[in-house]
Amino acid sequence: MDRSLNVYGEPLEPCSAAPLTGFYRNGCCDTGPEDRGSHTVCAVMTAEFLAFSKYVGNDLSTPRPEFRFPGLKPGDRWCLCASRFLQAHEEGCAPKVNLRATHERALDIVPLEVLEAYRTEV
């Protein structure tokens, strides 16, 4: 894996160690060729977004111990697929985003102006 950069071209900051997130489960929204979903957006979960995600077929709130997945709750930080974030934005229920922990490859799918509209300092 190359040195990962965030949307500002700076070193990528960690997203979350509790729960442990990232495609590689290293706490960062790193990506690579294996990550077909582009899990690159470091988002802060909300009840509204979790309900939306479940409605569109990706239940992030139910624990799945067989996959070592604790289930998410509002306030948790998680590396979302960039396309799911964009879909939530278009539906009016996108969560806040930590841009310093969002991988630059998210910009392949989500314009920076859209991400910045949801910016939060976590």
MINUSE-526669 format. One record per residue: residue in one letter; x, y, z of N, C-alpha, C, O, CB in turn. Coordinates in steps of 0.1 Angstrom, whole numbers, padded with zeros to 4 digits, always signed. Glycine has a CB too. Layout:
% residues N
AXYZXYZXYZXYZXYZ/...
//
This chain:
% residues 122
M+0008-0012+0000+0000+0000+0000+0009+0012+0000+0018+0013+0008-0010+0000+0012/D+0006+0022-0009+0013+0034-0009+0009+0043+0003+0000+0040+0010+0011+0042-0022/R+0017+0053+0006+0014+0063+0016+0000+0069+0013-0001+0075+0002+0025+0073+0018/S-0009+0068+0022-0023+0073+0019-0024+0088+0023-0018+0093+0033-0033+0065+0027/L-0031+0095+0014-0033+0109+0016-0048+0112+0018-0057+0105+0013-0028+0117+0004/N-0051+0123+0025-0065+0127+0026-0070+0136+0015-0062+0138+0005-0068+0134+0040/V-0082+0141+0015-0087+0149+0004-0080+0163+0003-0081+0169-0008-0102+0152+0007/Y-0071+0166+0012-0063+0179+0011-0049+0176+0007-0041+0185+0006-0063+0186+0025/G-0046+0163+0004-0033+0159+0000-0023+0158+0011-0011+0158+0009-0027+0169-0010/E-0028+0157+0024-0020+0156+0036-0020+0141+0040-0029+0133+0035-0025+0165+0047/P-0011+0137+0049-0012+0123+0054-0026+0120+0060-0032+0128+0067-0001+0120+0065/L-0031+0108+0056-0044+0104+0061-0044+0101+0076-0036+0094+0081-0048+0091+0053/E-0054+0108+0083-0055+0105+0097-0064+0093+0100-0072+0090+0092-0060+0118+0104/P-0062+0087+0112-0071+0076+0115-0085+0080+0116-0088+0092+0119-0066+0069+0129/C-0094+0071+0113-0109+0074+0114-0114+0068+0127-0120+0076+0135-0116+0067+0102/S-0112+0055+0130-0117+0050+0143-0110+0037+0146-0108+0028+0138-0132+0048+0142/A-0106+0035+0159-0101+0023+0164-0112+0015+0172-0110+0004+0175-0088+0025+0173/A-0122+0023+0176-0133+0017+0184-0146+0023+0180-0150+0033+0185-0130+0019+0200/P-0153+0016+0171-0150+0003+0165-0139+0004+0154-0137+0015+0148-0163-0002+0159/L-0132-0006+0153-0121-0007+0143-0127-0007+0129-0135-0016+0126-0112-0019+0145/T-0123+0003+0121-0129+0005+0108-0119+0004+0097-0107+0001+0100-0136+0019+0108/G-0123+0006+0085-0115+0006+0073-0116-0007+0066-0118-0018+0072-0101+0008+0077/F-0114-0007+0053-0115-0019+0045-0105-0029+0050-0107-0041+0050-0112-0015+0030/Y-0093-0024+0054-0083-0033+0059-0083-0035+0074-0075-0041+0080-0069-0027+0055/R-0094-0029+0080-0095-0030+0095-0083-0025+0102-0078-0032+0112-0099-0044+0100/N-0077-0014+0098-0066-0008+0104-0069+0006+0110-0060+0013+0115-0055-0006+0093/G-0082+0009+0111-0086+0022+0117-0086+0034+0108-0090+0044+0111-0077+0025+0128/C-0081+0032+0096-0080+0042+0086-0088+0039+0073-0091+0027+0071-0065+0045+0081/C-0092+0049+0066-0100+0047+0054-0091+0045+0042-0093+0051+0031-0109+0059+0051/D-0081+0037+0044-0071+0033+0033-0079+0025+0022-0090+0019+0025-0060+0024+0038/T-0074+0025+0010-0080+0018+0000-0069+0012-0009-0058+0015-0008-0090+0027-0009/G-0073+0003-0018-0064-0004-0027-0072-0011-0037-0085-0010-0037-0055-0013-0020/P-0066-0018-0046-0073-0025-0057-0084-0035-0052-0093-0038-0060-0063-0032-0066/E-0082-0041-0040-0091-0051-0035-0104-0044-0031-0114-0051-0030-0085-0059-0024/D-0103-0031-0028-0115-0024-0022-0124-0019-0033-0123-0007-0037-0110-0012-0013/R-0132-0027-0038-0141-0024-0049-0151-0014-0045-0157-0007-0054-0147-0036-0055/G-0155-0013-0032-0165-0004-0028-0160+0010-0024-0168+0019-0021-0172-0010-0016/S-0147+0012-0025-0141+0025-0021-0145+0030-0008-0152+0040-0007-0144+0035-0032/H-0141+0022+0003-0145+0026+0017-0136+0037+0021-0127+0035+0030-0143+0013+0026/T-0138+0049+0016-0129+0060+0018-0134+0072+0025-0126+0081+0028-0124+0064+0004/V-0146+0073+0029-0152+0084+0036-0153+0081+0050-0161+0072+0055-0166+0088+0029/C-0146+0089+0059-0147+0088+0073-0159+0096+0078-0159+0108+0079-0134+0093+0080/A-0170+0088+0081-0183+0095+0085-0186+0092+0100-0182+0082+0105-0194+0089+0076/V-0193+0102+0105-0198+0101+0119-0213+0096+0118-0221+0104+0113-0196+0114+0127/M-0216+0084+0123-0229+0079+0122-0240+0087+0129-0238+0093+0140-0229+0065+0127/T-0251+0087+0123-0263+0093+0129-0274+0083+0128-0274+0074+0120-0268+0107+0121/A-0284+0084+0136-0296+0075+0136-0303+0076+0122-0307+0065+0117-0306+0079+0147/E-0304+0088+0117-0310+0089+0103-0302+0082+0093-0308+0075+0084-0311+0104+0100/F-0289+0083+0092-0281+0076+0082-0282+0061+0084-0283+0054+0074-0266+0081+0083/L-0281+0057+0097-0281+0042+0099-0294+0036+0094-0295+0025+0089-0279+0039+0114/A-0305+0043+0097-0318+0039+0092-0319+0039+0077-0324+0029+0071-0330+0048+0097/F-0313+0049+0070-0313+0049+0056-0305+0038+0050-0309+0031+0041-0307+0063+0051/S-0293+0036+0056-0284+0025+0051-0291+0011+0052-0290+0003+0043-0271+0025+0059/K-0298+0009+0063-0305-0004+0065-0316-0005+0055-0319-0015+0049-0311-0004+0079/Y-0323+0006+0052-0334+0007+0042-0329+0003+0028-0337-0004+0021-0341+0020+0042/V-0317+0008+0025-0312+0005+0011-0304-0008+0011-0298-0011+0001-0304+0016+0007/G-0305-0016+0022-0299-0030+0021-0285-0032+0028-0280-0042+0026-0298-0033+0007/N-0280-0022+0035-0268-0024+0042-0270-0020+0057-0268-0009+0061-0256-0015+0036/D-0273-0030+0065-0276-0029+0079-0263-0027+0086-0256-0037+0089-0285-0040+0084/L-0260-0015+0090-0248-0013+0098-0250-0012+0113-0240-0011+0120-0242+0001+0093/S-0262-0013+0117-0265-0012+0132-0266-0025+0139-0265-0026+0151-0277-0004+0134/T-0268-0036+0132-0270-0049+0138-0256-0056+0140-0249-0057+0130-0279-0058+0130/P-0253-0060+0152-0240-0067+0154-0240-0080+0146-0250-0087+0144-0238-0070+0169/R-0228-0083+0140-0225-0095+0133-0213-0101+0138-0202-0100+0132-0224-0093+0117/P-0214-0108+0150-0202-0114+0156-0194-0123+0147-0181-0124+0148-0205-0121+0169/E-0200-0130+0138-0193-0139+0129-0183-0132+0120-0174-0138+0115-0203-0147+0121/F-0185-0119+0118-0176-0111+0110-0168-0101+0119-0162-0092+0114-0184-0103+0100/R-0169-0103+0132-0163-0094+0142-0168-0080+0140-0160-0070+0141-0148-0095+0141/F-0181-0078+0137-0187-0065+0135-0196-0062+0147-0206-0069+0149-0194-0064+0121/P-0193-0051+0154-0201-0049+0167-0214-0042+0164-0222-0041+0174-0193-0040+0175/G-0217-0037+0152-0229-0029+0150-0226-0015+0153-0219-0012+0163-0241-0035+0158/L-0230-0006+0145-0227+0008+0148-0239+0016+0154-0251+0011+0153-0224+0015+0135/K-0236+0026+0161-0246+0035+0168-0242+0049+0165-0231+0052+0161-0246+0032+0183/P-0252+0058+0167-0249+0072+0164-0237+0077+0172-0235+0073+0184-0261+0081+0168/G-0228+0084+0165-0216+0089+0171-0204+0081+0167-0193+0086+0168-0217+0090+0186/D-0206+0069+0163-0195+0060+0159-0189+0066+0146-0197+0071+0137-0199+0045+0157/R-0176+0065+0144-0170+0068+0131-0167+0056+0123-0164+0045+0129-0156+0076+0133/W-0170+0057+0110-0169+0045+0101-0165+0049+0087-0169+0059+0082-0182+0037+0101/C-0157+0040+0081-0153+0043+0067-0164+0038+0058-0166+0026+0056-0139+0036+0064/L-0171+0047+0052-0182+0044+0043-0177+0043+0029-0167+0049+0025-0193+0055+0044/C-0185+0035+0021-0183+0035+0006-0186+0049+0001-0197+0055+0005-0191+0024-0001/A-0178+0055-0007-0180+0068-0013-0193+0069-0020-0200+0079-0019-0169+0072-0022/S-0197+0059-0027-0210+0059-0035-0222+0059-0025-0232+0065-0029-0210+0047-0044/R-0221+0052-0014-0232+0052-0004-0233+0066+0002-0244+0071+0004-0230+0041+0007/F-0222+0072+0005-0222+0086+0010-0229+0095+0000-0238+0103+0004-0208+0091+0013/L-0225+0094-0013-0231+0103-0023-0246+0100-0024-0254+0110-0025-0224+0100-0036/Q-0250+0088-0023-0264+0084-0024-0272+0090-0012-0282+0096-0014-0266+0069-0024/A-0266+0090+0000-0272+0095+0012-0273+0111+0010-0283+0117+0014-0264+0092+0025/H-0263+0117+0005-0263+0131+0002-0275+0135-0007-0283+0144-0004-0250+0136-0004/E-0276+0127-0018-0287+0129-0027-0301+0127-0021-0311+0133-0025-0286+0120-0039/E-0302+0119-0011-0314+0116-0004-0316+0125+0008-0327+0124+0015-0315+0101+0000/G-0307+0134+0011-0308+0143+0022-0305+0138+0036-0310+0143+0046-0322+0149+0022/C-0298+0127+0037-0295+0121+0050-0280+0117+0052-0278+0108+0059-0304+0109+0052/A-0271+0124+0045-0257+0121+0047-0252+0125+0061-0256+0135+0066-0249+0128+0036/P-0243+0117+0066-0237+0120+0079-0226+0131+0078-0222+0134+0067-0232+0108+0086/K-0221+0136+0089-0210+0144+0089-0197+0136+0086-0197+0124+0087-0208+0151+0104/V-0187+0143+0081-0175+0137+0076-0162+0143+0082-0161+0155+0083-0174+0138+0061/N-0153+0135+0086-0140+0139+0090-0131+0139+0078-0126+0129+0074-0134+0130+0102/L-0129+0151+0072-0121+0152+0059-0107+0149+0061-0100+0144+0051-0123+0166+0054/R-0101+0151+0072-0087+0147+0074-0084+0132+0075-0073+0127+0073-0081+0154+0087/A-0095+0125+0077-0095+0110+0078-0102+0104+0065-0103+0092+0065-0101+0105+0090/T-0106+0112+0056-0112+0108+0043-0102+0107+0033-0095+0116+0030-0124+0117+0039/H-0100+0095+0027-0090+0092+0017-0092+0101+0004-0104+0103+0000-0089+0077+0013/E-0082+0105-0002-0083+0113-0015-0090+0106-0026-0096+0112-0035-0069+0117-0019/R-0090+0093-0026-0097+0085-0036-0112+0087-0036-0119+0084-0045-0094+0070-0036/A-0118+0092-0024-0132+0095-0023-0136+0105-0034-0147+0106-0038-0135+0100-0009/L-0126+0114-0037-0129+0125-0047-0131+0119-0061-0136+0127-0070-0117+0134-0047/D-0128+0107-0063-0131+0100-0076-0146+0099-0078-0151+0098-0089-0124+0087-0078/I-0153+0099-0067-0168+0097-0067-0176+0108-0061-0187+0112-0066-0171+0084-0058/V-0171+0115-0051-0178+0126-0044-0170+0139-0046-0158+0139-0042-0180+0123-0029/P-0176+0149-0052-0169+0162-0053-0165+0168-0039-0173+0166-0029-0178+0172-0060/L-0154+0175-0039-0149+0180-0026-0159+0190-0020-0161+0190-0008-0136+0188-0029/E-0166+0198-0029-0176+0207-0023-0187+0200-0016-0192+0205-0006-0182+0215-0035/V-0191+0188-0020-0201+0180-0014-0196+0175+0000-0203+0177+0010-0206+0168-0022/L-0184+0170+0000-0178+0165+0012-0177+0177+0022-0180+0175+0034-0164+0159+0010/E-0172+0188+0018-0170+0200+0027-0183+0205+0033-0183+0210+0044-0163+0211+0019/A-0194+0202+0026-0207+0207+0032-0211+0199+0044-0219+0203+0052-0218+0205+0021/Y-0204+0187+0046-0207+0178+0058-0195+0178+0067-0194+0169+0076-0210+0164+0053/R-0186+0187+0066-0173+0186+0074-0176+0188+0089-0184+0196+0093-0164+0198+0069/T-0169+0180+0096-0169+0181+0111-0155+0179+0116-0147+0172+0110-0179+0171+0117/E-0152+0185+0127-0139+0182+0134-0142+0172+0145-0150+0175+0154-0132+0195+0139/V-0136+0160+0144-0140+0150+0154-0128+0148+0163-0129+0140+0172-0143+0136+0147/
//
